[in-house]
Amino acid sequence: MSAKSAGSAATHDRLAALMSPVIRAAGYDLEDLVLTPMGRRSLLRVVIDRDEGISLDDVAGLSRAVADVLDEDEGVIGRSPYVLEVTSPGVDRPLTEPRHWRRAVGRLVEVAVREGSPLDGASGQETTLVRGRISCFDGTAVTLNCDGAEQVVPLGDLGPGKVQLEFNRPDDVEGNKRQRAQREKRGRGGAKADDAISSAEEK
């Protein structure tokens, strides 16, 4: 490891140790942080997440809290200017931790499954690429629905999972059907103010 790499790793660890208590106290998990030089300044990207998801208000509030902590300890980044970016994980974030699988229940994923798991009934250390929807997570195993067949796979048999991008998820489709049925029911009883709001949201 070069001196520059060692210094970067040390800075990363110091930043994580400094920010983690603030982030945890606010009810979030620190998923990742990256400090990237950008000419005379640096970009500090802080990735957070929680079971309830992240809103813009959450990002704004935590950005202020993290900035306050960094301002109190200028030695971590130095006196050079930096840009702070607090964000939530994208869909390309691999599912590696138990909390990642828990938060992905209902999503379609692609994952390498070690053979010998209940998914394929084979033995050995080879892996099979599997595509299925996460229907349940109990803390130790993930239940995957693969073409209607549900299989329970222990976490130890799963490689990093990748969430698949879907434009019409099943739960979204069902939700839209319920909303349409409610609007039709209200329409038969007379127009109401929130009908206009629902129509605007659809657009």
Helices and strands as residue ranges (DSSP letters): H 3-25, E 29-38, E 41-49, H 56-72, E 82-87, H 98-103, E 108-114, E 127-137, E 141-146, E 149-154, G 155-157, E 162-163, H 170-188, H 193-202
